[in-house]
Amino acid sequence: MVNKKQIKELLNESTCSHNIEKKSSCNRAKPGATSGGCAFEGAQIALFPFADVIHLVHAPSTCQGASWETRESRTSYKGEDNTPLGYCTDINTNDIIFGGNKKLEDSIKYIIKHKNPKAIFVYETCVTAMIGDNMDSLAKRLEKKYSIPIVVVHSPGFVGGKNLGSRLGGIAILEQLIGTKEPKEIHPYGINLIGEYNVTGDMWQYTPILEKIGIKIVSTLAGDGRIENIQQAHRAKLNVIVCAKSLVTLCKKMEEKYSIPYVSVSFYGKRDTSNAIRTIVGAFKDEKLSKKAEIVIDDEERKLEKKLIPFRKILKGKKAILNTGGNKSWSIASALQDIGIEVVATSIRKATLEDIDIAKKYVPILMKVPANEQAKLIDEHKVDILLAGGRSLYTAIKKRVAFVDVNQEKKVSYGAYNGLINLAKNVCNAVNNPVFKVVGTTAPWEKTND
């Protein structure tokens, strides 16, 4: 069971500017705060993309659907992809009274016998945390008996929100998996991708470019990840945080334990992708590697600029509002500017202070409560397109402007250079689609004669 000391340590992250600027942690649990996503959901999101793992939720079945398959995290795993099918111990009233350890043990044995996974992740939720099941002791005993990693993720929803849950998932991996296996060889330019979930294949857009330069991907947490690779993550030379700032705690602890430095980057848009490559290569302080990177960047940018010409002609003079979260508040804005769109405003509702500082450099208007502000701004600035999550579609319909989904529910990759072409195509299709002008009008049979 996760204790108060561990929670306090994770909440008070010295590398997070919120802890410097504010007297209390930005992620401290508040009544009702977990209605938008609890710690269990955050842990599951962070670890879910491991396809060679069975994810077992030790909880009532109602917890099972919290975030299952909400992100299209793609995998190249050749074996059976275990993520589409969820597993749950289905704790009931009797288990709450007498304990759920027996049911958990039976569930693990069943999974090992019938599924033969590379590892099992067992998630503790609110109910099993409160009844006090000794999951750690059980996991260690069965792990020794069956010679398979059984990782216990202590993530009861009541301790905090999704951000904290992602940190709890990262710490579980650090303490129970990383460093448990040695690689056959250590690559001089090996990196771990941290917080990359490979949603719609974003990761596959830029990893071939890094490999062309000479960078080796040792492991990922957790997009297209493998258990064997994450066990060897301690032998990488650099940790690269992609998007998920919540996992900075993991990177800091790996720096303390294994002397692995870390950098934080974004792979959205031309400028940010090129800057990300330079940041990663620059961390190795190798002149030959840097020269090779510049040759590859120049070649990729030249090909990209040629492909963007027809899209920029269509999008010239178009205005957009961006309503998304985290580092996408500025990284997607940068990508939109790269294809010739003026970004009028962006949401900073889920952004860190670092994200807000960067967003100020890209976008003139920062929306604190986009649900109240975006409709008014669309009218004031004669905006052509709204880019957001699915819930904002109704605002676009009401205001009769084009709409593109850029959140995790998206179906096409917008990552790196080729992803920018996909974004340009989708935006062009949206602004030229007559349905957005028609859908908000009064139907012929609803019109009244004056």
C-alpha positions in Angstrom: 0.0 0.0 0.0 1.3 3.4 -0.9 1.9 5.5 2.2 1.6 9.2 3.1 5.3 9.8 2.9 5.5 8.5 -0.7 2.5 10.5 -1.8 4.0 13.7 -0.3 7.3 13.0 -2.0 5.6 12.6 -5.4 3.4 15.6 -4.9 6.2 17.9 -3.9 8.4 17.5 -7.0 11.3 20.0 -6.9 11.6 20.1 -10.6 8.0 21.2 -11.1 7.6 25.0 -11.1 4.2 24.7 -9.4 6.0 23.7 -6.2 8.2 26.7 -6.4 5.4 29.2 -7.1 2.7 27.8 -5.0 2.6 27.0 -1.2 0.9 23.6 -1.8 1.1 21.0 -4.4 -0.8 21.4 -7.7 -2.0 17.8 -7.5 -3.1 17.4 -3.9 -6.4 15.5 -3.6 -9.5 17.7 -3.2 -13.1 16.6 -2.7 -14.6 15.9 -6.1 -11.3 16.4 -7.9 -11.1 12.9 -9.2 -14.4 13.1 -11.1 -12.3 14.2 -14.1 -9.9 11.2 -13.8 -8.5 9.5 -10.7 -5.0 8.2 -9.8 -5.9 4.7 -11.0 -6.9 6.1 -14.4 -3.6 8.0 -14.6 -1.6 4.9 -13.7 -3.4 2.8 -16.2 -3.0 5.4 -19.0 0.8 5.5 -18.3 1.3 1.8 -18.4 -1.5 0.5 -20.6 0.5 0.5 -23.9 2.6 -2.5 -22.9 1.1 -5.1 -25.2 3.1 -8.1 -23.8 1.6 -7.5 -20.3 -1.7 -8.6 -18.8 -3.3 -5.6 -17.0 -5.3 -7.0 -14.0 -7.4 -4.6 -12.1 -8.0 -5.7 -8.5 -11.3 -4.0 -7.9 -15.0 -4.1 -8.4 -15.9 -4.4 -12.1 -17.1 -0.8 -12.2 -13.4 0.4 -12.0 -12.6 -1.6 -15.2 -14.1 0.8 -17.7 -12.4 3.9 -16.2 -10.0 4.5 -19.1 -9.9 1.2 -21.1 -9.0 1.8 -24.7 -9.7 5.6 -24.7 -6.4 6.1 -26.5 -5.4 4.4 -29.7 -2.0 3.4 -28.6 -0.6 1.3 -31.4 1.9 -1.5 -31.1 4.2 -3.6 -33.4 4.2 -6.5 -30.9 4.0 -9.7 -33.0 2.5 -11.8 -30.2 -1.1 -11.5 -28.8 -1.9 -7.9 -28.0 -3.2 -8.1 -24.4 -4.5 -4.6 -24.2 -7.9 -4.8 -25.9 -9.1 -7.4 -23.4 -9.4 -6.1 -19.8 -9.0 -8.3 -16.7 -10.6 -7.7 -13.4 -10.9 -9.6 -10.1 -14.5 -8.3 -9.6 -14.3 -7.6 -5.9 -17.7 -8.0 -4.3 -19.3 -7.5 -0.8 -18.0 -10.8 0.6 -14.5 -10.0 -0.6 -14.7 -6.6 1.2 -15.7 -8.4 4.4 -13.3 -11.4 4.3 -10.5 -10.0 2.0 -9.8 -10.3 -1.7 -6.4 -12.0 -1.6 -7.7 -15.4 -2.5 -9.6 -14.1 -5.5 -6.5 -12.1 -6.6 -4.3 -15.2 -6.3 -6.7 -17.3 -8.3 -6.9 -14.6 -11.0 -3.1 -14.5 -11.4 -2.9 -18.3 -11.6 -5.6 -18.4 -14.2 -3.8 -15.7 -16.3 -0.5 -17.5 -16.2 -2.0 -20.8 -17.1 -4.2 -19.6 -20.0 -2.5 -16.5 -21.4 1.3 -17.0 -20.7 2.1 -13.2 -20.6 5.6 -11.7 -20.3 4.5 -10.0 -17.1 1.4 -9.1 -15.1 0.5 -5.6 -13.8 -1.9 -5.6 -10.9 -3.6 -2.3 -10.1 -4.8 -1.5 -6.6 -7.8 0.8 -6.5 -9.9 2.5 -3.8 -11.7 -0.5 -2.5 -8.8 -2.9 -2.3 -6.6 -0.2 -0.7 -9.2 0.3 2.0 -9.7 -3.4 2.8 -6.0 -3.8 3.1 -5.2 -6.7 0.8 -1.5 -7.7 1.1 -0.9 -7.5 -2.6 2.9 -7.0 -2.4 3.5 -10.2 -0.4 1.3 -12.2 -2.7 2.9 -10.8 -5.9 6.4 -11.6 -4.6 5.5 -15.2 -3.7 3.8 -15.9 -7.1 6.5 -14.1 -9.0 9.1 -16.4 -7.4 7.0 -19.5 -8.0 6.2 -18.8 -11.7 9.3 -16.8 -12.7 7.3 -14.0 -14.2 7.4 -10.3 -13.2 4.3 -9.4 -11.3 4.2 -5.6 -10.8 1.9 -4.1 -8.1 0.7 -0.6 -9.0 -0.6 1.1 -5.9 -3.0 3.6 -7.4 -6.2 4.1 -5.3 -8.2 6.8 -6.9 -8.7 8.7 -3.6 -5.1 9.8 -3.3 -5.3 12.3 -6.2 -5.9 12.9 -9.9 -4.5 11.4 -13.1 -1.2 13.3 -12.9 -0.4 11.7 -9.6 -1.5 8.3 -10.9 1.0 8.6 -13.8 3.7 9.3 -11.3 2.7 6.3 -9.2 2.8 4.1 -12.3 6.2 5.3 -13.2 7.6 4.7 -9.7 6.1 1.2 -9.7 8.1 0.5 -12.9 11.3 2.0 -11.5 11.1 0.0 -8.2 10.0 -3.3 -9.6 11.2 -3.6 -13.2 14.0 -1.2 -14.3 17.4 -2.6 -13.6 16.3 -6.2 -13.3 17.9 -7.3 -16.6 21.2 -6.5 -18.3 21.5 -5.9 -22.1 23.9 -7.8 -24.3 25.5 -4.6 -25.2 25.3 -0.9 -24.2 24.8 1.5 -27.1 26.7 4.8 -26.8 23.7 6.8 -28.0 20.9 4.9 -26.3 17.8 6.7 -25.1 14.5 6.0 -23.2 11.3 7.6 -24.4 9.3 8.6 -21.3 5.7 9.5 -21.6 5.3 8.6 -25.2 2.1 6.5 -25.6 2.4 6.2 -29.4 -1.2 7.4 -29.8 -2.2 6.8 -33.5 1.5 5.9 -34.1 3.0 9.3 -33.3 6.3 7.6 -32.1 6.7 5.9 -35.4 6.9 9.2 -37.2 10.2 10.3 -35.6 12.0 7.2 -34.3 13.2 6.2 -37.8 14.7 9.7 -38.1 16.5 9.3 -34.8 17.8 5.9 -35.8 19.0 7.3 -39.1 21.1 9.7 -37.2 22.5 7.0 -35.0 20.3 7.2 -31.9 19.1 3.9 -30.5 15.7 3.6 -28.7 16.5 1.4 -25.6 13.0 1.4 -24.2 9.7 3.3 -24.1 7.3 4.1 -21.3 5.1 2.9 -22.6 4.1 3.4 -26.3 4.9 0.2 -28.3 6.8 -0.9 -25.1 8.2 -4.3 -24.2 8.9 -5.6 -20.7 12.3 -6.9 -21.6 13.3 -3.4 -22.9 12.1 -1.5 -19.8 14.0 -3.9 -17.6 17.2 -2.7 -19.4 16.3 1.0 -19.3 19.0 1.7 -16.7 21.6 1.3 -19.3 20.4 4.1 -21.6 22.5 7.3 -21.7 19.6 9.7 -21.8 15.9 9.9 -20.8 13.7 11.9 -23.2 10.4 13.1 -21.8 7.8 13.4 -24.6 4.7 15.3 -23.6 4.0 13.7 -20.1 5.5 16.1 -17.6 4.0 14.0 -14.8 6.8 11.5 -15.4 9.6 14.0 -14.6 9.7 12.4 -11.2 10.7 9.1 -12.7 13.4 10.7 -14.7 14.7 12.6 -11.7 14.9 9.4 -9.7 16.7 7.6 -12.5 19.2 10.4 -12.7 19.8 10.1 -9.0 20.0 6.3 -9.1 21.6 5.6 -12.5 23.2 9.0 -13.4 21.0 9.2 -16.5 20.3 12.9 -17.5 17.0 13.9 -19.1 15.6 16.4 -21.5 12.0 17.3 -22.3 10.9 17.7 -26.0 7.9 17.9 -28.3 7.5 16.3 -31.7 4.6 18.4 -33.1 5.3 20.6 -36.0 8.4 21.3 -38.1 10.2 23.7 -35.7 9.6 21.6 -32.5 10.6 18.4 -34.2 13.8 19.9 -35.5 14.5 21.4 -32.0 13.7 18.1 -30.3 16.2 16.3 -32.5 18.8 18.9 -31.8 18.1 18.8 -28.1 18.5 15.0 -28.0 21.7 15.0 -30.1 23.1 17.9 -28.2 22.8 16.1 -24.9 25.5 13.7 -26.1 28.0 16.5 -26.9 29.3 14.6 -30.0 30.3 16.8 -32.9 30.1 14.0 -35.5 26.6 13.1 -34.3 25.5 16.7 -34.4 26.7 17.2 -38.0 24.9 14.1 -39.1 21.7 15.3 -37.4 21.9 18.6 -39.2 22.2 16.9 -42.6 19.1 14.7 -41.8 17.1 17.7 -40.4 17.9 19.8 -43.5 16.8 16.9 -45.8 13.6 16.3 -43.9 12.7 20.0 -43.8 13.3 20.5 -47.5 11.0 17.6 -48.4 8.4 18.8 -45.9 8.4 22.4 -47.3 7.8 21.1 -50.8 4.8 19.0 -49.6 3.3 21.9 -47.6 3.1 24.4 -50.6 -0.5 23.4 -51.7 -1.9 23.4 -48.2 -0.5 26.8 -47.3 -2.2 28.3 -50.3 -5.6 27.0 -49.0 -4.9 28.0 -45.4 -3.5 31.4 -46.0 -5.3 34.0 -43.8 -7.2 31.3 -41.8 -7.6 31.8 -38.0 -7.8 29.1 -35.4 -8.5 28.6 -31.7 -6.9 25.7 -29.9 -8.5 24.0 -26.9 -6.4 21.1 -25.7 -4.2 20.3 -22.7 -0.6 20.1 -21.4 2.2 20.8 -23.7 -0.2 20.6 -26.7 -1.4 24.0 -25.7 1.7 25.4 -27.4 3.1 22.5 -29.4 0.0 22.1 -31.6 -0.1 25.9 -31.9 3.4 25.8 -33.3 2.4 23.1 -35.8 -0.6 25.1 -36.9 1.6 28.1 -37.5 4.0 25.9 -39.5 1.2 25.2 -42.0 0.3 28.9 -42.3 -2.6 29.3 -39.8 -2.9 32.2 -37.3 -3.6 30.9 -33.8 -5.7 33.4 -32.0 -6.0 31.7 -28.6 -5.1 28.5 -26.8 -6.3 26.8 -23.6 -4.0 26.6 -20.6 -6.5 24.9 -18.3 -4.3 21.7 -17.9 -1.0 23.3 -18.6 2.0 23.5 -16.2 3.7 26.9 -15.5 6.4 25.9 -17.9 3.8 25.2 -20.6 2.2 28.5 -20.0 5.4 30.4 -20.3 6.1 28.8 -23.6 2.5 29.3 -24.8 2.9 33.0 -24.2 5.6 33.1 -26.9 3.4 31.4 -29.5 -0.1 32.6 -28.9 -1.4 36.1 -27.9 -4.5 35.0 -25.9 -4.4 32.3 -23.2 -7.8 30.9 -22.2 -8.1 29.9 -18.5 -11.7 28.7 -18.8 -12.1 27.8 -22.5 -15.7 26.6 -22.1 -16.7 30.1 -21.2 -14.3 32.0 -23.5 -13.9 30.1 -26.8 -17.4 30.9 -28.3 -16.9 34.6 -27.6 -13.4 34.6 -29.1 -14.7 32.9 -32.3 -17.1 35.7 -32.9 -14.7 38.5 -31.9 -11.8 37.3 -34.1 -13.8 35.8 -37.0 -12.2 32.4 -36.4 -12.3 29.8 -39.2 -11.6 26.6 -37.2 -11.6 25.2 -33.7 -9.2 22.4 -32.8 -10.0 20.6 -29.6 -11.4 17.5 -28.0 -14.7 15.9 -28.9 -16.7 17.9 -26.4 -15.9 21.2 -28.1 -17.5 20.0 -31.4 -20.8 21.4 -30.2 -19.3 24.9 -29.9 -18.0 24.6 -33.4 -21.5 23.5 -34.7 -23.2 26.3 -32.8 -20.8 28.9 -34.2 -20.7 27.2 -37.7 -16.9 27.0 -37.9 -14.8 24.0 -38.9 -13.6 21.5 -36.3 -10.7 19.1 -36.0 -10.2 16.7 -33.0 -6.6 16.9 -31.8 -6.9 15.1 -28.5 -6.2 11.4 -27.7 -9.3 10.3 -29.5 -7.8 11.4 -32.9 -7.4 8.7 -35.5 -4.5 10.0 -37.5 -0.9 10.8 -36.3 0.1 14.5 -36.1 3.7 13.7 -34.9 6.9 15.0 -36.5 7.3 16.0 -40.1 5.0 13.5 -41.8 2.4 14.0 -39.1 2.4 17.7 -40.0 1.3 16.8 -43.5 -1.6 14.8 -41.9 -2.6 17.8 -39.8 -2.5 20.0 -42.8 -4.7 17.6 -44.8 -7.3 17.3 -42.0 -7.4 21.1 -41.4 -7.8 21.8 -45.2 -10.6 19.1 -45.4 -12.4 20.7 -42.4 -12.3 24.3 -43.6 -13.5 23.3 -47.0 -16.2 21.0 -45.7 -19.6 22.7 -46.3 -21.3 20.7 -43.5 -20.0 23.0 -40.8 -21.8 26.0 -42.4 -25.0 24.0 -43.0 -25.3 22.1 -39.7 -25.9 25.1 -37.6 -28.7 26.6 -39.8 -32.4 26.2 -39.4 -33.9 23.3 -41.2 -36.3 24.2 -44.1 -39.3 22.7 -42.3 -38.4 24.7 -39.2 -38.5 28.1 -40.9 -41.5 30.3 -40.3 -43.0 32.6 -42.9 -43.0 36.3 -41.9 
